[in-house]
């Protein structure tokens, strides 16, 4: 049970890091200097963050089925 909970925390932390990178890309602090590059990186990292949230939800559903 503890292993499943730690996996959930990992997925949420990865999502948070991805969204922080997306915010930094949107403001132009990292990754790209031009507007198009910032937009592409922002969308990409936000999508990666949503993917990690999806993994979290799958893991949460697996735990619910086991209980």
Secondary structure by P-SEA (a helix, b strand, c coil): caaaaaaaaaaaaaaaaaaaaaaaaaacccccccaaaaaaaaaaaaaaaaaaaaaaaaaaaaaaaac
